[in-house]
């Protein structure tokens, strides 16, 4: 599973599953901006909010589509999958 490297040195790595945790309970379809706002309201770390903000401008029909898009964000390419 791709890992997201937080910008702050004391932070750990976030997995795609952890990103999904901050989107639990969300109702689709949603735009990228809706996802970002929802994650902020759920108290997601800024690194996760920033990651969601890098997703393409489109409507997502379900969480699977979001997670596929998250895995394609350039900052994740080249990271080890676990």
mmCIF file of the N, C-alpha and C atoms, coordinates in Angstrom:
data_MODEL
# 
_entry.id   MODEL 
# 
loop_
_atom_site.group_PDB 
_atom_site.id 
_atom_site.type_symbol 
_atom_site.label_atom_id 
_atom_site.label_alt_id 
_atom_site.label_comp_id 
_atom_site.label_asym_id 
_atom_site.label_entity_id 
_atom_site.label_seq_id 
_atom_site.pdbx_PDB_ins_code 
_atom_site.Cartn_x 
_atom_site.Cartn_y 
_atom_site.Cartn_z 
_atom_site.occupancy 
_atom_site.B_iso_or_equiv 
_atom_site.pdbx_formal_charge 
_atom_site.auth_seq_id 
_atom_site.auth_comp_id 
_atom_site.auth_asym_id 
_atom_site.auth_atom_id 
_atom_site.pdbx_PDB_model_num 
ATOM 1   N N  . UNK A 1 1  ? 0.852   -1.172 0.000   1.00 0.00 ? 1  UNK A N  1 
ATOM 2   C CA . UNK A 1 1  ? 0.000   0.000  0.000   1.00 0.00 ? 1  UNK A CA 1 
ATOM 3   C C  . UNK A 1 1  ? 0.901   1.240  0.000   1.00 0.00 ? 1  UNK A C  1 
ATOM 4   N N  . UNK A 1 2  ? 0.624   2.212  -0.851  1.00 0.00 ? 2  UNK A N  1 
ATOM 5   C CA . UNK A 1 2  ? 1.477   3.408  -0.898  1.00 0.00 ? 2  UNK A CA 1 
ATOM 6   C C  . UNK A 1 2  ? 1.472   4.148  0.430   1.00 0.00 ? 2  UNK A C  1 
ATOM 7   N N  . UNK A 1 3  ? 2.594   4.769  0.719   1.00 0.00 ? 3  UNK A N  1 
ATOM 8   C CA . UNK A 1 3  ? 2.745   5.525  1.951   1.00 0.00 ? 3  UNK A CA 1 
ATOM 9   C C  . UNK A 1 3  ? 2.842   7.009  1.624   1.00 0.00 ? 3  UNK A C  1 
ATOM 10  N N  . UNK A 1 4  ? 2.305   7.845  2.478   1.00 0.00 ? 4  UNK A N  1 
ATOM 11  C CA . UNK A 1 4  ? 2.347   9.289  2.311   1.00 0.00 ? 4  UNK A CA 1 
ATOM 12  C C  . UNK A 1 4  ? 3.335   9.825  3.330   1.00 0.00 ? 4  UNK A C  1 
ATOM 13  N N  . UNK A 1 5  ? 4.368   10.512 2.860   1.00 0.00 ? 5  UNK A N  1 
ATOM 14  C CA . UNK A 1 5  ? 5.380   11.060 3.757   1.00 0.00 ? 5  UNK A CA 1 
ATOM 15  C C  . UNK A 1 5  ? 4.945   12.436 4.226   1.00 0.00 ? 5  UNK A C  1 
ATOM 16  N N  . UNK A 1 6  ? 4.638   12.596 5.518   1.00 0.00 ? 6  UNK A N  1 
ATOM 17  C CA . UNK A 1 6  ? 4.283   13.920 6.023   1.00 0.00 ? 6  UNK A CA 1 
ATOM 18  C C  . UNK A 1 6  ? 5.465   14.873 5.930   1.00 0.00 ? 6  UNK A C  1 
ATOM 19  N N  . UNK A 1 7  ? 5.170   16.156 5.867   1.00 0.00 ? 7  UNK A N  1 
ATOM 20  C CA . UNK A 1 7  ? 6.214   17.158 5.738   1.00 0.00 ? 7  UNK A CA 1 
ATOM 21  C C  . UNK A 1 7  ? 6.917   17.434 7.059   1.00 0.00 ? 7  UNK A C  1 
ATOM 22  N N  . UNK A 1 8  ? 6.264   17.206 8.161   1.00 0.00 ? 8  UNK A N  1 
ATOM 23  C CA . UNK A 1 8  ? 6.867   17.502 9.458   1.00 0.00 ? 8  UNK A CA 1 
ATOM 24  C C  . UNK A 1 8  ? 7.727   16.332 9.911   1.00 0.00 ? 8  UNK A C  1 
ATOM 25  N N  . UNK A 1 9  ? 8.922   16.621 10.428  1.00 0.00 ? 9  UNK A N  1 
ATOM 26  C CA . UNK A 1 9  ? 9.847   15.554 10.783  1.00 0.00 ? 9  UNK A CA 1 
ATOM 27  C C  . UNK A 1 9  ? 9.345   14.610 11.863  1.00 0.00 ? 9  UNK A C  1 
ATOM 28  N N  . UNK A 1 10 ? 8.473   15.072 12.758  1.00 0.00 ? 10 UNK A N  1 
ATOM 29  C CA . UNK A 1 10 ? 8.006   14.205 13.830  1.00 0.00 ? 10 UNK A CA 1 
ATOM 30  C C  . UNK A 1 10 ? 6.832   13.326 13.397  1.00 0.00 ? 10 UNK A C  1 
ATOM 31  N N  . UNK A 1 11 ? 6.324   13.534 12.180  1.00 0.00 ? 11 UNK A N  1 
ATOM 32  C CA . UNK A 1 11 ? 5.185   12.759 11.710  1.00 0.00 ? 11 UNK A CA 1 
ATOM 33  C C  . UNK A 1 11 ? 5.581   11.372 11.248  1.00 0.00 ? 11 UNK A C  1 
ATOM 34  N N  . UNK A 1 12 ? 4.595   10.460 11.219  1.00 0.00 ? 12 UNK A N  1 
ATOM 35  C CA . UNK A 1 12 ? 4.839   9.123  10.696  1.00 0.00 ? 12 UNK A CA 1 
ATOM 36  C C  . UNK A 1 12 ? 4.383   9.051  9.258   1.00 0.00 ? 12 UNK A C  1 
ATOM 37  N N  . UNK A 1 13 ? 4.261   7.850  8.747   1.00 0.00 ? 13 UNK A N  1 
ATOM 38  C CA . UNK A 1 13 ? 3.757   7.654  7.391   1.00 0.00 ? 13 UNK A CA 1 
ATOM 39  C C  . UNK A 1 13 ? 2.276   7.358  7.469   1.00 0.00 ? 13 UNK A C  1 
ATOM 40  N N  . UNK A 1 14 ? 1.537   7.827  6.461   1.00 0.00 ? 14 UNK A N  1 
ATOM 41  C CA . UNK A 1 14 ? 0.111   7.552  6.371   1.00 0.00 ? 14 UNK A CA 1 
ATOM 42  C C  . UNK A 1 14 ? -0.120  6.553  5.251   1.00 0.00 ? 14 UNK A C  1 
ATOM 43  N N  . UNK A 1 15 ? -0.908  5.539  5.496   1.00 0.00 ? 15 UNK A N  1 
ATOM 44  C CA . UNK A 1 15 ? -1.259  4.599  4.442   1.00 0.00 ? 15 UNK A CA 1 
ATOM 45  C C  . UNK A 1 15 ? -2.544  5.073  3.773   1.00 0.00 ? 15 UNK A C  1 
ATOM 46  N N  . UNK A 1 16 ? -2.814  4.529  2.613   1.00 0.00 ? 16 UNK A N  1 
ATOM 47  C CA . UNK A 1 16 ? -4.053  4.849  1.910   1.00 0.00 ? 16 UNK A CA 1 
ATOM 48  C C  . UNK A 1 16 ? -5.241  4.496  2.796   1.00 0.00 ? 16 UNK A C  1 
ATOM 49  N N  . UNK A 1 17 ? -5.126  3.442  3.563   1.00 0.00 ? 17 UNK A N  1 
ATOM 50  C CA . UNK A 1 17 ? -6.197  3.043  4.483   1.00 0.00 ? 17 UNK A CA 1 
ATOM 51  C C  . UNK A 1 17 ? -6.443  4.118  5.533   1.00 0.00 ? 17 UNK A C  1 
ATOM 52  N N  . UNK A 1 18 ? -5.375  4.738  6.032   1.00 0.00 ? 18 UNK A N  1 
ATOM 53  C CA . UNK A 1 18 ? -5.545  5.807  7.012   1.00 0.00 ? 18 UNK A CA 1 
ATOM 54  C C  . UNK A 1 18 ? -6.225  7.018  6.384   1.00 0.00 ? 18 UNK A C  1 
ATOM 55  N N  . UNK A 1 19 ? -5.910  7.292  5.121   1.00 0.00 ? 19 UNK A N  1 
ATOM 56  C CA . UNK A 1 19 ? -6.604  8.372  4.417   1.00 0.00 ? 19 UNK A CA 1 
ATOM 57  C C  . UNK A 1 19 ? -8.094  8.054  4.369   1.00 0.00 ? 19 UNK A C  1 
ATOM 58  N N  . UNK A 1 20 ? -8.423  6.817  4.046   1.00 0.00 ? 20 UNK A N  1 
ATOM 59  C CA . UNK A 1 20 ? -9.826  6.396  3.961   1.00 0.00 ? 20 UNK A CA 1 
ATOM 60  C C  . UNK A 1 20 ? -10.545 6.552  5.300   1.00 0.00 ? 20 UNK A C  1 
ATOM 61  N N  . UNK A 1 21 ? -9.827  6.400  6.391   1.00 0.00 ? 21 UNK A N  1 
ATOM 62  C CA . UNK A 1 21 ? -10.426 6.543  7.719   1.00 0.00 ? 21 UNK A CA 1 
ATOM 63  C C  . UNK A 1 21 ? -11.058 7.921  7.896   1.00 0.00 ? 21 UNK A C  1 
ATOM 64  N N  . UNK A 1 22 ? -10.393 8.944  7.374   1.00 0.00 ? 22 UNK A N  1 
ATOM 65  C CA . UNK A 1 22 ? -10.917 10.307 7.514   1.00 0.00 ? 22 UNK A CA 1 
ATOM 66  C C  . UNK A 1 22 ? -12.073 10.593 6.557   1.00 0.00 ? 22 UNK A C  1 
ATOM 67  N N  . UNK A 1 23 ? -12.350 9.648  5.670   1.00 0.00 ? 23 UNK A N  1 
ATOM 68  C CA . UNK A 1 23 ? -13.472 9.816  4.740   1.00 0.00 ? 23 UNK A CA 1 
ATOM 69  C C  . UNK A 1 23 ? -14.626 8.868  5.071   1.00 0.00 ? 23 UNK A C  1 
ATOM 70  N N  . UNK A 1 24 ? -14.516 8.149  6.189   1.00 0.00 ? 24 UNK A N  1 
ATOM 71  C CA . UNK A 1 24 ? -15.580 7.210  6.548   1.00 0.00 ? 24 UNK A CA 1 
ATOM 72  C C  . UNK A 1 24 ? -16.880 7.959  6.815   1.00 0.00 ? 24 UNK A C  1 
ATOM 73  N N  . UNK A 1 25 ? -17.961 7.373  6.368   1.00 0.00 ? 25 UNK A N  1 
ATOM 74  C CA . UNK A 1 25 ? -19.277 7.970  6.574   1.00 0.00 ? 25 UNK A CA 1 
ATOM 75  C C  . UNK A 1 25 ? -19.675 8.993  5.526   1.00 0.00 ? 25 UNK A C  1 
ATOM 76  N N  . UNK A 1 26 ? -18.798 9.264  4.591   1.00 0.00 ? 26 UNK A N  1 
ATOM 77  C CA . UNK A 1 26 ? -19.070 10.257 3.554   1.00 0.00 ? 26 UNK A CA 1 
ATOM 78  C C  . UNK A 1 26 ? -20.022 9.663  2.512   1.00 0.00 ? 26 UNK A C  1 
ATOM 79  N N  . UNK A 1 27 ? -20.867 10.499 1.950   1.00 0.00 ? 27 UNK A N  1 
ATOM 80  C CA . UNK A 1 27 ? -21.839 10.046 0.948   1.00 0.00 ? 27 UNK A CA 1 
ATOM 81  C C  . UNK A 1 27 ? -21.433 10.552 -0.426  1.00 0.00 ? 27 UNK A C  1 
ATOM 82  N N  . UNK A 1 28 ? -21.361 9.652  -1.361  1.00 0.00 ? 28 UNK A N  1 
ATOM 83  C CA . UNK A 1 28 ? -20.971 9.955  -2.743  1.00 0.00 ? 28 UNK A CA 1 
ATOM 84  C C  . UNK A 1 28 ? -22.204 10.098 -3.599  1.00 0.00 ? 28 UNK A C  1 
ATOM 85  N N  . UNK A 1 29 ? -22.070 10.732 -4.769  1.00 0.00 ? 29 UNK A N  1 
ATOM 86  C CA . UNK A 1 29 ? -20.871 11.282 -5.422  1.00 0.00 ? 29 UNK A CA 1 
ATOM 87  C C  . UNK A 1 29 ? -20.464 12.621 -4.813  1.00 0.00 ? 29 UNK A C  1 
ATOM 88  N N  . UNK A 1 30 ? -19.132 12.908 -4.888  1.00 0.00 ? 30 UNK A N  1 
ATOM 89  C CA . UNK A 1 30 ? -18.568 14.134 -4.339  1.00 0.00 ? 30 UNK A CA 1 
ATOM 90  C C  . UNK A 1 30 ? -17.452 14.665 -5.223  1.00 0.00 ? 30 UNK A C  1 
ATOM 91  N N  . UNK A 1 31 ? -17.280 15.972 -5.163  1.00 0.00 ? 31 UNK A N  1 
ATOM 92  C CA . UNK A 1 31 ? -16.166 16.608 -5.873  1.00 0.00 ? 31 UNK A CA 1 
ATOM 93  C C  . UNK A 1 31 ? -14.911 16.524 -5.012  1.00 0.00 ? 31 UNK A C  1 
ATOM 94  N N  . UNK A 1 32 ? -13.781 16.849 -5.611  1.00 0.00 ? 32 UNK A N  1 
ATOM 95  C CA . UNK A 1 32 ? -12.525 16.903 -4.871  1.00 0.00 ? 32 UNK A CA 1 
ATOM 96  C C  . UNK A 1 32 ? -12.653 17.875 -3.703  1.00 0.00 ? 32 UNK A C  1 
ATOM 97  N N  . UNK A 1 33 ? -13.226 19.036 -3.947  1.00 0.00 ? 33 UNK A N  1 
ATOM 98  C CA . UNK A 1 33 ? -13.359 20.043 -2.885  1.00 0.00 ? 33 UNK A CA 1 
ATOM 99  C C  . UNK A 1 33 ? -14.227 19.531 -1.736  1.00 0.00 ? 33 UNK A C  1 
ATOM 100 N N  . UNK A 1 34 ? -15.264 18.773 -2.054  1.00 0.00 ? 34 UNK A N  1 
ATOM 101 C CA . UNK A 1 34 ? -16.098 18.172 -1.009  1.00 0.00 ? 34 UNK A CA 1 
ATOM 102 C C  . UNK A 1 34 ? -15.278 17.212 -0.150  1.00 0.00 ? 34 UNK A C  1 
ATOM 103 N N  . UNK A 1 35 ? -14.398 16.421 -0.797  1.00 0.00 ? 35 UNK A N  1 
ATOM 104 C CA . UNK A 1 35 ? -13.544 15.486 -0.061  1.00 0.00 ? 35 UNK A CA 1 
ATOM 105 C C  . UNK A 1 35 ? -12.597 16.233 0.879   1.00 0.00 ? 35 UNK A C  1 
ATOM 106 N N  . UNK A 1 36 ? -11.982 17.289 0.364   1.00 0.00 ? 36 UNK A N  1 
ATOM 107 C CA . UNK A 1 36 ? -11.055 18.084 1.161   1.00 0.00 ? 36 UNK A CA 1 
ATOM 108 C C  . UNK A 1 36 ? -11.778 18.672 2.372   1.00 0.00 ? 36 UNK A C  1 
ATOM 109 N N  . UNK A 1 37 ? -12.942 19.263 2.139   1.00 0.00 ? 37 UNK A N  1 
ATOM 110 C CA . UNK A 1 37 ? -13.703 19.874 3.227   1.00 0.00 ? 37 UNK A CA 1 
ATOM 111 C C  . UNK A 1 37 ? -14.107 18.833 4.268   1.00 0.00 ? 37 UNK A C  1 
ATOM 112 N N  . UNK A 1 38 ? -14.554 17.686 3.820   1.00 0.00 ? 38 UNK A N  1 
ATOM 113 C CA . UNK A 1 38 ? -14.976 16.634 4.745   1.00 0.00 ? 38 UNK A CA 1 
ATOM 114 C C  . UNK A 1 38 ? -13.801 16.171 5.605   1.00 0.00 ? 38 UNK A C  1 
ATOM 115 N N  . UNK A 1 39 ? -12.643 15.956 4.984   1.00 0.00 ? 39 UNK A N  1 
ATOM 116 C CA . UNK A 1 39 ? -11.461 15.522 5.734   1.00 0.00 ? 39 UNK A CA 1 
ATOM 117 C C  . UNK A 1 39 ? -11.070 16.567 6.774   1.00 0.00 ? 39 UNK A C  1 
ATOM 118 N N  . UNK A 1 40 ? -11.147 17.839 6.408   1.00 0.00 ? 40 UNK A N  1 
ATOM 119 C CA . UNK A 1 40 ? -10.843 18.910 7.363   1.00 0.00 ? 40 UNK A CA 1 
ATOM 120 C C  . UNK A 1 40 ? -11.806 18.864 8.543   1.00 0.00 ? 40 UNK A C  1 
ATOM 121 N N  . UNK A 1 41 ? -13.092 18.686 8.244   1.00 0.00 ? 41 UNK A N  1 
ATOM 122 C CA . UNK A 1 41 ? -14.092 18.631 9.302   1.00 0.00 ? 41 UNK A CA 1 
ATOM 123 C C  . UNK A 1 41 ? -13.900 17.433 10.218  1.00 0.00 ? 41 UNK A C  1 
ATOM 124 N N  . UNK A 1 42 ? -13.351 16.332 9.686   1.00 0.00 ? 42 UNK A N  1 
ATOM 125 C CA . UNK A 1 42 ? -13.098 15.128 10.477  1.00 0.00 ? 42 UNK A CA 1 
ATOM 126 C C  . UNK A 1 42 ? -11.781 15.206 11.244  1.00 0.00 ? 42 UNK A C  1 
ATOM 127 N N  . UNK A 1 43 ? -11.042 16.322 11.090  1.00 0.00 ? 43 UNK A N  1 
ATOM 128 C CA . UNK A 1 43 ? -9.798  16.483 11.831  1.00 0.00 ? 43 UNK A CA 1 
ATOM 129 C C  . UNK A 1 43 ? -8.600  15.786 11.224  1.00 0.00 ? 43 UNK A C  1 
ATOM 130 N N  . UNK A 1 44 ? -8.625  15.562 9.920   1.00 0.00 ? 44 UNK A N  1 
ATOM 131 C CA . UNK A 1 44 ? -7.495  14.909 9.250   1.00 0.00 ? 44 UNK A CA 1 
ATOM 132 C C  . UNK A 1 44 ? -6.239  15.765 9.368   1.00 0.00 ? 44 UNK A C  1 
ATOM 133 N N  . UNK A 1 45 ? -5.066  15.138 9.505   1.00 0.00 ? 45 UNK A N  1 
ATOM 134 C CA . UNK A 1 45 ? -3.814  15.893 9.513   1.00 0.00 ? 45 UNK A CA 1 
ATOM 135 C C  . UNK A 1 45 ? -3.672  16.701 8.224   1.00 0.00 ? 45 UNK A C  1 
ATOM 136 N N  . UNK A 1 46 ? -2.972  17.815 8.302   1.00 0.00 ? 46 UNK A N  1 
ATOM 137 C CA . UNK A 1 46 ? -2.813  18.688 7.138   1.00 0.00 ? 46 UNK A CA 1 
ATOM 138 C C  . UNK A 1 46 ? -2.211  17.948 5.945   1.00 0.00 ? 46 UNK A C  1 
ATOM 139 N N  . UNK A 1 47 ? -1.327  16.986 6.190   1.00 0.00 ? 47 UNK A N  1 
ATOM 140 C CA . UNK A 1 47 ? -0.715  16.235 5.092   1.00 0.00 ? 47 UNK A CA 1 
ATOM 141 C C  . UNK A 1 47 ? -1.758  15.467 4.290   1.00 0.00 ? 47 UNK A C  1 
ATOM 142 N N  . UNK A 1 48 ? -2.762  14.922 4.976   1.00 0.00 ? 48 UNK A N  1 
ATOM 143 C CA . UNK A 1 48 ? -3.834  14.194 4.290   1.00 0.00 ? 48 UNK A CA 1 
ATOM 144 C C  . UNK A 1 48 ? -4.719  15.171 3.536   1.00 0.00 ? 48 UNK A C  1 
ATOM 145 N N  . UNK A 1 49 ? -5.032  16.299 4.145   1.00 0.00 ? 49 UNK A N  1 
ATOM 146 C CA . UNK A 1 49 ? -5.833  17.329 3.469   1.00 0.00 ? 49 UNK A CA 1 
ATOM 147 C C  . UNK A 1 49 ? -5.103  17.795 2.201   1.00 0.00 ? 49 UNK A C  1 
ATOM 148 N N  . UNK A 1 50 ? -3.798  18.044 2.323   1.00 0.00 ? 50 UNK A N  1 
ATOM 149 C CA . UNK A 1 50 ? -3.012  18.481 1.164   1.00 0.00 ? 50 UNK A CA 1 
ATOM 150 C C  . UNK A 1 50 ? -2.997  17.424 0.072   1.00 0.00 ? 50 UNK A C  1 
ATOM 151 N N  . UNK A 1 51 ? -2.890  16.170 0.468   1.00 0.00 ? 51 UNK A N  1 
ATOM 152 C CA . UNK A 1 51 ? -2.910  15.076 -0.502  1.00 0.00 ? 51 UNK A CA 1 
ATOM 153 C C  . UNK A 1 51 ? -4.233  15.054 -1.258  1.00 0.00 ? 51 UNK A C  1 
ATOM 154 N N  . UNK A 1 52 ? -5.340  15.141 -0.536  1.00 0.00 ? 52 UNK A N  1 
ATOM 155 C CA . UNK A 1 52 ? -6.649  15.146 -1.184  1.00 0.00 ? 52 UNK A CA 1 
ATOM 156 C C  . UNK A 1 52 ? -6.796  16.349 -2.110  1.00 0.00 ? 52 UNK A C  1 
ATOM 157 N N  . UNK A 1 53 ? -6.188  17.462 -1.725  1.00 0.00 ? 53 UNK A N  1 
ATOM 158 C CA . UNK A 1 53 ? -6.250  18.665 -2.545  1.00 0.00 ? 53 UNK A CA 1 
ATOM 159 C C  . UNK A 1 53 ? -5.475  18.513 -3.854  1.00 0.00 ? 53 UNK A C  1 
ATOM 160 N N  . UNK A 1 54 ? -4.581  17.536 -3.931  1.00 0.00 ? 54 UNK A N  1 
ATOM 161 C CA . UNK A 1 54 ? -3.833  17.274 -5.156  1.00 0.00 ? 54 UNK A CA 1 
ATOM 162 C C  . UNK A 1 54 ? -4.549  16.322 -6.106  1.00 0.00 ? 54 UNK A C  1 
ATOM 163 N N  . UNK A 1 55 ? -5.684  15.787 -5.696  1.00 0.00 ? 55 UNK A N  1 
ATOM 164 C CA . UNK A 1 55 ? -6.442  14.897 -6.571  1.00 0.00 ? 55 UNK A CA 1 
ATOM 165 C C  . UNK A 1 55 ? -6.951  15.677 -7.781  1.00 0.00 ? 55 UNK A C  1 
ATOM 166 N N  . UNK A 1 56 ? -7.237  14.976 -8.874  1.00 0.00 ? 56 UNK A N  1 
ATOM 167 C CA . UNK A 1 56 ? -7.769  15.672 -10.050 1.00 0.00 ? 56 UNK A CA 1 
ATOM 168 C C  . UNK A 1 56 ? -9.133  16.293 -9.772  1.00 0.00 ? 56 UNK A C  1 
ATOM 169 N N  . UNK A 1 57 ? -9.413  17.384 -10.468 1.00 0.00 ? 57 UNK A N  1 
ATOM 170 C CA . UNK A 1 57 ? -10.727 18.042 -10.362 1.00 0.00 ? 57 UNK A CA 1 
ATOM 171 C C  . UNK A 1 57 ? -11.740 17.171 -11.090 1.00 0.00 ? 57 UNK A C  1 
ATOM 172 N N  . UNK A 1 58 ? -12.536 16.441 -10.324 1.00 0.00 ? 58 UNK A N  1 
ATOM 173 C CA . UNK A 1 58 ? -13.553 15.559 -10.902 1.00 0.00 ? 58 UNK A CA 1 
ATOM 174 C C  . UNK A 1 58 ? -14.541 15.159 -9.829  1.00 0.00 ? 58 UNK A C  1 
ATOM 175 N N  . UNK A 1 59 ? -15.557 14.457 -10.231 1.00 0.00 ? 59 UNK A N  1 
ATOM 176 C CA . UNK A 1 59 ? -16.524 13.902 -9.291  1.00 0.00 ? 59 UNK A CA 1 
ATOM 177 C C  . UNK A 1 59 ? -16.162 12.452 -9.039  1.00 0.00 ? 59 UNK A C  1 
ATOM 178 N N  . UNK A 1 60 ? -16.122 12.078 -7.778  1.00 0.00 ? 60 UNK A N  1 
ATOM 179 C CA . UNK A 1 60 ? -15.817 10.704 -7.386  1.00 0.00 ? 60 UNK A CA 1 
ATOM 180 C C  . UNK A 1 60 ? -17.120 10.022 -7.002  1.00 0.00 ? 60 UNK A C  1 
ATOM 181 N N  . UNK A 1 61 ? -17.333 8.808  -7.537  1.00 0.00 ? 61 UNK A N  1 
ATOM 182 C CA . UNK A 1 61 ? -18.580 8.081  -7.301  1.00 0.00 ? 61 UNK A CA 1 
ATOM 183 C C  . UNK A 1 61 ? -18.559 7.192  -6.068  1.00 0.00 ? 61 UNK A C  1 
ATOM 184 N N  . UNK A 1 62 ? -17.356 6.836  -5.600  1.00 0.00 ? 62 UNK A N  1 
ATOM 185 C CA . UNK A 1 62 ? -17.259 6.003  -4.398  1.00 0.00 ? 62 UNK A CA 1 
ATOM 186 C C  . UNK A 1 62 ? -15.845 6.082  -3.820  1.00 0.00 ? 62 UNK A C  1 
ATOM 187 N N  . UNK A 1 63 ? -15.672 5.487  -2.658  1.00 0.00 ? 63 UNK A N  1 
ATOM 188 C CA . UNK A 1 63 ? -14.397 5.547  -1.963  1.00 0.00 ? 63 UNK A CA 1 
ATOM 189 C C  . UNK A 1 63 ? -13.299 4.827  -2.737  1.00 0.00 ? 63 UNK A C  1 
ATOM 190 N N  . UNK A 1 64 ? -13.655 3.781  -3.455  1.00 0.00 ? 64 UNK A N  1 
ATOM 191 C CA . UNK A 1 64 ? -12.667 3.056  -4.261  1.00 0.00 ? 64 UNK A CA 1 
ATOM 192 C C  . UNK A 1 64 ? -12.040 3.983  -5.294  1.00 0.00 ? 64 UNK A C  1 
ATOM 193 N N  . UNK A 1 65 ? -12.850 4.794  -5.937  1.00 0.00 ? 65 UNK A N  1 
ATOM 194 C CA . UNK A 1 65 ? -12.319 5.750  -6.918  1.00 0.00 ? 65 UNK A CA 1 
ATOM 195 C C  . UNK A 1 65 ? -11.377 6.752  -6.254  1.00 0.00 ? 65 UNK A C  1 
ATOM 196 N N  . UNK A 1 66 ? -11.724 7.204  -5.065  1.00 0.00 ? 66 UNK A N  1 
ATOM 197 C CA . UNK A 1 66 ? -10.872 8.147  -4.340  1.00 0.00 ? 66 UNK A CA 1 
ATOM 198 C C  . UNK A 1 66 ? -9.532  7.490  -4.018  1.00 0.00 ? 66 UNK A C  1 
ATOM 199 N N  . UNK A 1 67 ? -9.568  6.265  -3.510  1.00 0.00 ? 67 UNK A N  1 
ATOM 200 C CA . UNK A 1 67 ? -8.333  5.586  -3.127  1.00 0.00 ? 67 UNK A CA 1 
ATOM 201 C C  . UNK A 1 67 ? -7.448  5.306  -4.342  1.00 0.00 ? 67 UNK A C  1 
ATOM 202 N N  . UNK A 1 68 ? -8.046  4.991  -5.471  1.00 0.00 ? 68 UNK A N  1 
ATOM 203 C CA . UNK A 1 68 ? -7.247  4.813  -6.696  1.00 0.00 ? 68 UNK A CA 1 
ATOM 204 C C  . UNK A 1 68 ? -6.576  6.124  -7.083  1.00 0.00 ? 68 UNK A C  1 
ATOM 205 N N  . UNK A 1 69 ? -7.288  7.215  -6.961  1.00 0.00 ? 69 UNK A N  1 
ATOM 206 C CA . UNK A 1 69 ? -6.723  8.525  -7.297  1.00 0.00 ? 69 UNK A CA 1 
ATOM 207 C C  . UNK A 1 69 ? -5.631  8.913  -6.305  1.00 0.00 ? 69 UNK A C  1 
ATOM 208 N N  . UNK A 1 70 ? -5.840  8.625  -5.026  1.00 0.00 ? 70 UNK A N  1 
ATOM 209 C CA . UNK A 1 70 ? -4.839  8.927  -4.001  1.00 0.00 ? 70 UNK A CA 1 
ATOM 210 C C  . UNK A 1 70 ? -3.535  8.194  -4.324  1.00 0.00 ? 70 UNK A C  1 
ATOM 211 N N  . UNK A 1 71 ? -3.648  6.943  -4.738  1.00 0.00 ? 71 UNK A N  1 
ATOM 212 C CA . UNK A 1 71 ? -2.458  6.144  -5.043  1.00 0.00 ? 71 UNK A CA 1 
ATOM 213 C C  . UNK A 1 71 ? -1.691  6.682  -6.250  1.00 0.00 ? 71 UNK A C  1 
ATOM 214 N N  . UNK A 1 72 ? -2.334  7.521  -7.061  1.00 0.00 ? 72 UNK A N  1 
ATOM 215 C CA . UNK A 1 72 ? -1.692  8.076  -8.249  1.00 0.00 ? 72 UNK A CA 1 
ATOM 216 C C  . UNK A 1 72 ? -1.099  9.465  -8.038  1.00 0.00 ? 72 UNK A C  1 
ATOM 217 N N  . UNK A 1 73 ? -1.289  10.043 -6.861  1.00 0.00 ? 73 UNK A N  1 
ATOM 218 C CA . UNK A 1 73 ? -0.748  11.380 -6.595  1.00 0.00 ? 73 UNK A CA 1 
ATOM 219 C C  . UNK A 1 73 ? 0.768   11.317 -6.736  1.00 0.00 ? 73 UNK A C  1 
ATOM 220 N N  . UNK A 1 74 ? 1.372   12.273 -7.464  1.00 0.00 ? 74 UNK A N  1 
ATOM 221 C CA . UNK A 1 74 ? 2.809   12.224 -7.748  1.00 0.00 ? 74 UNK A CA 1 
ATOM 222 C C  . UNK A 1 74 ? 3.699   12.023 -6.528  1.00 0.00 ? 74 UNK A C  1 
ATOM 223 N N  . UNK A 1 75 ? 3.360   12.585 -5.377  1.00 0.00 ? 75 UNK A N  1 
ATOM 224 C CA . UNK A 1 75 ? 4.222   12.437 -4.210  1.00 0.00 ? 75 UNK A CA 1 
ATOM 225 C C  . UNK A 1 75 ? 4.279   10.991 -3.724  1.00 0.00 ? 75 UNK A C  1 
ATOM 226 N N  . UNK A 1 76 ? 3.352   10.156 -4.178  1.00 0.00 ? 76 UNK A N  1 
ATOM 227 C CA . UNK A 1 76 ? 3.356   8.747  -3.764  1.00 0.00 ? 76 UNK A CA 1 
ATOM 228 C C  . UNK A 1 76 ? 4.156   7.886  -4.723  1.00 0.00 ? 76 UNK A C  1 
ATOM 229 N N  . UNK A 1 77 ? 4.344   8.325  -5.956  1.00 0.00 ? 77 UNK A N  1 
ATOM 230 C CA . UNK A 1 77 ? 5.057   7.515  -6.941  1.00 0.00 ? 77 UNK A CA 1 
ATOM 231 C C  . UNK A 1 77 ? 6.487   7.292  -6.485  1.00 0.00 ? 77 UNK A C  1 
ATOM 232 N N  . UNK A 1 78 ? 6.925   6.075  -6.607  1.00 0.00 ? 78 UNK A N  1 
ATOM 233 C CA . UNK A 1 78 ? 8.286   5.759  -6.216  1.00 0.00 ? 78 UNK A CA 1 
ATOM 234 C C  . UNK A 1 78 ? 8.437   5.400  -4.755  1.00 0.00 ? 78 UNK A C  1 
ATOM 235 N N  . UNK A 1 79 ? 7.379   5.566  -3.961  1.00 0.00 ? 79 UNK A N  1 
ATOM 236 C CA . UNK A 1 79 ? 7.430   5.177  -2.547  1.00 0.00 ? 79 UNK A CA 1 
ATOM 237 C C  . UNK A 1 79 ? 7.230   3.668  -2.451  1.00 0.00 ? 79 UNK A C  1 
ATOM 238 N N  . UNK A 1 80 ? 7.746   3.074  -1.415  1.00 0.00 ? 80 UNK A N  1 
ATOM 239 C CA . UNK A 1 80 ? 7.591   1.636  -1.221  1.00 0.00 ? 80 UNK A CA 1 
ATOM 240 C C  . UNK A 1 80 ? 6.141   1.308  -0.924  1.00 0.00 ? 80 UNK A C  1 
ATOM 241 N N  . UNK A 1 81 ? 5.657   0.244  -1.496  1.00 0.00 ? 81 UNK A N  1 
ATOM 242 C CA . UNK A 1 81 ? 4.309   -0.234 -1.203  1.00 0.00 ? 81 UNK A CA 1 
ATOM 243 C C  . UNK A 1 81 ? 4.421   -1.305 -0.127  1.00 0.00 ? 81 UNK A C  1 
ATOM 244 N N  . UNK A 1 82 ? 3.496   -1.273 0.816   1.00 0.00 ? 82 UNK A N  1 
ATOM 245 C CA . UNK A 1 82 ? 3.496   -2.280 1.882   1.00 0.00 ? 82 UNK A CA 1 
ATOM 246 C C  . UNK A 1 82 ? 2.172   -2.966 1.924   1.00 0.00 ? 82 UNK A C  1 
# 
